[in-house]
Amino acid sequence: MIEPRWQEAWARSELYRVVEDPGRPKYYNLEMFPYPSGDLHMGHVRNYSLGDVMTRYYRMKGYNVLHPMGWDAFGLPAENAAIQRNVPAAQWTWSNIDRMRAQLKRLGFSYDWEREVATCAPDYYRWTQWFFLLLHRRGLAYRGKARVNWCPGCRTVLANEQVEGGRCWRCHSEVEKQEREQWFFRITAYADRLLDDLSRLDGWPERVKAMQANWIGRSEGAEVDFQVEGLDETISVFTTRPDTLWGVTYMVLAPDHRLVEPLIQGRPEAEAVRRFAERVRATPEREREHVEKEGVPTGAFCINPVNGERVPIWVGNYVVSEYGTGAVMAVPAHDPRDLEFARAYGLPVRVVIRPPQGELDEATLSEAYVDPGVMVRSGPFDGTPSQEGKAQVIAYLEERGVGRKTVNYRLRDWLISRQRYWGAPIPMVHCPHCGTVPVPEEQLPVLLPASLTDRAGGTSLADDPDFVRTTCPSCGGPARRETDTMDTFMCSSWYYLRFTSPKEADAPFSRAAVDYWMPVDRYTGGIEHAIMHLLYSRFFTKVLCDAGLVSFQEPFTRLFTQGMVTLGGSAMSKSRGNVVDPDEIVGKYGADTARLFILFAAPPENDLEWSEAGVEGASRFLQRVWRLAAEWAPVVERASRLDASVLDRNERDVHRTIHETLRKVTGDIEERFSLNTSISALMSLVNRLYQYKEETPAVRPELAREGLETLVLMLAPFAPHLAEELWHEALGREGSVHQASWPELDPSALEREEVEVVVQVNGKLRDRLVVPVDVDEATLREQATALPRVQPFIDGRQVQRVIVVPGRLVNVVVK
């Protein structure tokens, strides 16, 4: 096989090794690095094939291209798999890395393996810990007690972003709410910048930007204080509709709101409220959105600050403590959920916004009125347009000290604590005298204990007394280490920086290397990372910029999210049993075939349905290229420089097809990223070259050489092994095809002598006509109407007019 031979040659010559070169334009091309699960899947092959095409193309265009690979190696899947196999997590992970690295090399991807990193290596997680200390110094890392998401399956807490529909994003266990002391990153301090700077990301898909904007969830409104009757407490609510304050008829608290218990103390409603709250808390939050809205009265009241009315306080199942303040001021006439609840329990409905024309009957109101209108029954604001009233009411509240303009966010601080062993230890020490103290930077890394044995149910650093016992960096007294490890998304939030200088020993990265390579020019990966990895990486970059460590605000200039690979309409997965093994495909057909099929079968952004017949088709195409090159090799050997002026009409057409294909493929790669149509164009070119070979007694050597050489150069990013073989064996060229220049377009070759014109009668296609490009309209009309296939449709009829679109069509209109 030619593929292993060329892979060895590329490795031996360090073909893909790259260094900074200020004299050349740079291109940093990156695909999201994989989790070392032990096997590549076809989704990996697609992702990395897309990236490899871009890398090879830009190298041939003269760019200095950085194309690295590494391993997102910490985390629960490896630890759980190691427990099942009764081997240490480190041993399992490194063996998987060895296997997957070999698979990637077998596929011929052009990575600079000198830059390989693994997040579980001490020389990497040393700097992950350094970043934690940086955030801690800047007031962005803190330990706090909060209700957190506990996954009983993974036996650890999860960030909000890792809970999908109330379940763990990895093991799909039902997530429980627990009160725990945990470490957080204050990502909310960057909420506005993360949101506003989405407008800078012109090279990102609009869908991803919309997902991040929705997750950040910025809402402008007012926070209003309702004094609790009989208690020295206030209930604060956030509302985007301060113009409806005069329509509040009841208040609803989340079952776990801190004031529920104080409100019901000594009241006859207490036991009913407690039973209700316990039942609701046992219902996953994801299910509360779809169940019938329920609630119970507490018997307590609060005071509406704008009109002094007593407002009854209820506890309801549709209010969640995680969002806003955990309390909702209910305005049934102008909020659908509130109206549904009010009708169910016979609570008052008061209209305070009427439509610009007409009135609303609150007794018969079946749908909440939520559109702009005019404020009514609203004290000093009667007659005020509701949109204007919002700002005026906020000013009114602030003057009286009972409310304030507020911006609320859906985004919550990033919970990074994990209670499992296989992760980067958090570099903090708990001292009974000094409190919580950071580990000095010179003592990093805080190493994972090699002796800790993985056990069923999960291993924690707290299980190793030798790890826990330490001395305080401040006073030197006995202390204990922090036993939580960091969320693995911490490791992947900065790996793209480490790739610029992976051997740097005195810093997480070389500033000179980062200044040269960053930001990433093109980043390829799955859209499932939109609100986790991509958001966290943007946050990290902004922190580093504020700290003066980098000079840019955004890490990724262009983002491409590829579609999935499916089989039988479902995404490939081991649980569905529909996985195609890349090794089997490569073993049977070769790496070039596997790559070519997965690039050709669908547009890169669409899902791709796996097809064995499609793989065989890709193989047949490469075999056709091989046979053409083998037949033409003796011909091109004696070819001199092509002189286009001596070509006959058929040869000029072949020459033009070569350069039309070059224009198409170049545009598809660089401008449209439409790689499937690039391959389609290459297939059409091969068909035309075969046609020329078969219809010509003796092909012109110079033209054959141009056709074959241009084909091989264009094929190089897609099928690198075959292109390298043909470059040397069929074309007799020295050096690697992957160091050759991309072919240059000859504009003069694109000029056409003749064009094909569509001939219609009354708008229906009847024939086609090939004419000189400069034919005049009169001649074109005459030739079109004289065509034998057109005559039957105009004979005996009155020709009303003949419409001519030069170079495109003739339409004969008859009556």
Buried (B, 14 or more C-beta within 10 A) or exposed (E): EBBEEBBEEBEEEEBBEBEBEEEEEBBBBBBBBBBBBBBBBBBBBBBBBBBBBBBBBBBBBEBBBBBBBBBBBBBBBBBBBBBEEEBBBBEBBBEBBEBBBEBBBBBBBBBBBEBBBBBBBEBBBBBBBBBBBBBBEEEBBBBEEBEBBBBEBBBBBBBBBBBBEBBBBBBEBBBBBEEBEBBBBBBBBBBEBBBEBBEEBEBBBEEBBEBBBEBBBBEEBBBBBBBBBEBEBBBBBBBEBBBBBBBBBBBBBBBBBEBBEEBBEEBEBBEBBBEBBEEBBEEBBBEBEEEEBBBBBBBBBBBBBBEEBEBBBBBBBBBBBBBBBBBBBBBBBBBEBBBBBBBEBEBBBBBBBBEEEEEBEBEEBEEBBEEBBBBBBBEEBEEBBBEEBBBBBBEBBEEEEBBEBBEBBBBBBBBBBBBBBBBBBBBBBBBEEBEBBBBEEEEBBBEBBEEBEBEEEBBBBBBBEEBBEBEBBBEEEEBBBBBBBBBBBBBBBBBBBBBBBBEBEEEBBBBEBBEBBBBBBBBBBBBEBBBBBBBBBBBBBBBBBBEEBBEBBBBBBBBBBBBBBBBEEEBBEEEEEBBBEBBEBBEEBBBBBBBBBBBBBBBBBEEBBBEEEBBBBBBEBBEBBBEBBEBBBEBBEEBEEBEBEEBEEEBBBBBBBBBBBBBBBBBBBEEEBBBBBBBBBBBBBBEBBBBBBEEBEEBBBBBBBBBBBBBBBBBBBBBBBBBBBBBBEBBEBEEBBBEBEBBEBBEEBEEEEBBEBBBBBBEEEBBEBEBEEEBEEEEBBEBBBEBEEBEEBBEEEEEEEBEBEBBEBBBBBBE
